[in-house]
Amino acid sequence: MSRIAYVNGRYLPHAAAAVSIDDRGFLFADAVYEVIEVHAGALIDEDAHLARLARSLGELSMTAPLGEPALRRILREVVARNHVRDGMIYLQVGRGAAPRDHVFPDPPVRSSLVVTARAVDPAKGAAKAKAGMRVITVPDERWARVDIKSTSLLPNVLAKQAAKARGAAEAWLVGSDGLIREGSSSNAWIVTAEGKVVTHPAGRLILKGVTRTTLLGVLASQGLTLEERAFTREEAYAAREAFATGATTLVTAVVAIDDRPVGDGRPGPLVSALREGFRQAAPRSRA
């Protein structure tokens, strides 16, 4: 059965779904996006994802193509038409289609909207979590506003490809100050020898992950000590445990950094407890 996509007011088979060659998302990466998990028929952290989408649009002076109630209906319709019970929704909003010019269209054109959904086998995700992931560290070469979830992701793509070439699943990005910021598609965390959980503070240097935000509440509920600060490679190498968070990653243990094992090289008990805590705490709305 063909997957169905929503593109600018129409539900279309993937093979027929397309945007204009003048779409600014295609020409300039002048677009923002969100990825929302679907778990057991529910949308996870939907409100927080839509709030972040609205912030990204505002930071780029971009107009939403439609109101939030209508967008929520479209998300559910795409999930239903693709028969997704466990999987992901991808939604992208762009400034629209106009003759190629770096400045914003004047007068403004209607923003573009693309929504897709695909099923994911939850057993595969559980298997990956059980095994943990390997990461490498690479220089952070992204633009200065990574707090906006834009589609300007070429440095992230190159970092992820470098990780794959070295047999890893993720790349942790290191600033010119020598401090780890986040992963190419996830937030980065370590657990110190004293049991403190450390992650980079929110701001313009990282994307404020929705899963990250939910997990902060889990840490508090479990009585764990949180330090929102940057950390070095050496601290990461010496960590008792380490992990990554994201809508597709959830909470996944990092078992090696730059080919150096973290702890005993296996997912630790704290990360496992946090993954379960996130699953219980994450807000869910019916699809």
N, C-alpha and C positions, 0 to 999 in steps of 0.2 A: 504494500500500500504506500502511495506517495505521501511524503511529508507535506504539510501545509504551512505556508508562511503568510503573515499579514504584511502588506506593503502599501502604504499610503492609501488606505481605505478599501483595499481588496484582499480577500483570502484566496491565495493562489498555490497550485502545486509548486514545489521548489524549482522544478525545471522551467517554469514559466515566470518565476518571481524575479524582478529586476528593478533597478533604479536607473534614473537618467545618467548618461555619461557626463552631464553638467552638474550632477549632484556634488555639493561641496564636501560631503563626507568622503566621496571617492577622490576628488581632486586635491583636497587640502587636509584630510583628516579633521575637518571642521564639524565634529560630531562627538557626542558623548554616549555612553552605554551603561548598562547594568546586566548582571547575571544573577538570576534568582533560582535557588534550589527548589525543586518539587520533591517532597518526601511523603510517601504514603498518601498521596492525593492531596496534599496541602502545600501552599506556598510558604516558604520559610523566610522570616524577617521581611515580609513584603513591605510593610510600612516604612521601615528603615531604608530599604533600597529605593523606594520612590522618593523619600525625603532627600537622599543623597543625589538622586537624579535631578530633582528640582534645584538643589544647590549648584550642581555642575552647570546646569542651564543658566542659572543666574550669574555665575562667575564669568561665563562667556557671552553674556548679553544675548542669549538665544531664547526664542519663544517656544513654549511647549506646543506641539501640534494639536492637542486637544486637552480637555479637562481630565483630572485624575479619575473621576468615576468612570468615564468612558475608557480610559486606559486600562483600568482594572478589569473591565468587562472584556476587552480585547485579550488581555493576558489569559483569562480563563477560557475564552473561546479557542485560542490557539492551543492551549493545553488539551482541551476536550477534543478538538479536531485531530490532534496527533496522538490521542489515547495515551498520554503520559501520566503515569502514576508515580514513578520515580525518575527524576531526570533534571533538566535545566531549561530555563527560559532565558533567551537572549533578546534584549530590546535595545535599539539604537535610535537616537534622535539626532538629526542633522539640521544644519541651517537652511537646507533646501537646495533646489536646482536653479542655477542662474548662469549666464555667460561668464566664462572664467575671468575672474578679477580678484586680486588679493583682498580688496576692501569688501565690507559687507554689502550685499545687494541693496540698492536704493532706487525705488522703494523696496522694503522687505518682501521676501517671497515666503510662501508657506513652508514651515518646517517639515522635514521628512520623518517618517516613522517606519521602522522595520521591527517585527517581532517574530521570533522562531522558537520552537521548543523541540527537544529531543529526549528520548528515553535513555536512561543509564541503568545498567544492571547493578543494584545495590550490593550484590555479593562481591563484585569486583572492587568496589570502594572499600568494603570491609577487609578484603584480602590485602589491599594496598596499605591500609591502616595497620594491619597486623604485622606486615613486613617492615613498615617505615620507609622513609625516603632518604636518598643521598643528595647532598647539595654541594655546590662549589661556590666560591666567592669570586666576583668580577667587579671591575670599576663601574660605578654608577655613571652612565653617560646620557641620562634622560634630561628632558627640559626641566625648568625650574618650578613648574606648577603641577607636579605629579599628584597633588591633593585633588585635582579635578580629574574625574574618571573619563578622560577623553580617549578617542581612538588613535591618538598619536603614540603608537606602541612599537615602532621599529627597534629602539634600543632594547625593549623587553624581549622582542622576538629574537634578537641576536644573542642576548644573554641566555635565554632558554635553549637555543640551539647549541650554544657553547656547553651548557650543562649536559645536553643529550650526547654530544660528542665525547664527553668524558664519563659517560655511564651514570649520570646523575639525573634527577627528576626536576631539580630547581636550581636557580642561581640566586645567591644573596648578594645584593648590590652594596658596594663599599664606596663611601664618599671620599673626596679629596683629603678629608681629615682623618682617614683611616678607620672610620666607624661604620659599622653595618647599619643600613637603613631598613631594608625590607627585601622580599623576594621579587622576582620578575613578575609573578602573578599571585603573590601571597604576602602576608605579614610574617615577620621573623621573630621568634621568641627563644630565650634560653632559660634554664633553671640552674641557679648557682649551686655550689657545693653546700651552701647554707639553706637551700630550699627556697630562695627568693626567685620570683618569676619576673623576668626582665624583657621589655620590648620598647622599641623606639617610640617617643612621644608623638602624638598627633600634631600635625602642622603641615607646612608646605613641602617638607622633605619626604613624606610618605603619603600613601592613600589611606585614609581612615576607613579601614575595612569594617563592613557591617558585622561579619563574624567576629572580628576583633572586639568590637564594641559589646556584643552580646557576651563574649567570654569574660570581659572585665567584671560583669555581674556574677558570673560563675565563680571566678576567683574569690570575690568578696564573700559569696555564700559558703565557700569551702574554707574560709578563714586563712587564705594564703596571702603572703606578702607580695605586693606588686611594686616594681620600680619601673616607671616610665622614663627611660633614659637610653641613650645610644650605648652600644657595647662594641668591643674590639674583636678582631678575629681570635686573638689569644684567649679572651674570655669565652668565646664560643667553643674553641677547642677544648677548654678545661671544664665545660659545663657538665653538670650531672645528667641533664636531659636537655633536649632542644625540640622545637616543633614549629610548624607552619600552620597558618590559618587562612581560610578563604571560603567563598561560596562553593567552590568545587572541591576544595581540600578538606573542608570542615576543620578538624584539629588532627593533624597527622604528625607523628613523631619523625624527627630527623635523626637518623642513626649514624651518619657520617658527614663530616664537613671537610672538603678538600682532601678526601681519602683518609681522614683521621677519624676513627670511631668515636662516637659520643657515648660516654659511659661504657657499658659493655657491648655497645654496637647493636643493641636491640631496643625496641620501644619500652620505655620505662612506665612504672605504675602511675606516676602523676599525670603524664600525658593521656594515658588510657582513661583515667578518672575524669580529666577535663573534657575529653571527647564525649564521654557519656553524659557529663553535666551539661555540655552544650546542647546535645540532642534533646534533653529534657527541658532546658530553659528557653530555647529559641522560640520566639512567637511564631505561630502558624495560623494561616487563614485558609479556609476551604477553597479548593480550585473550582 
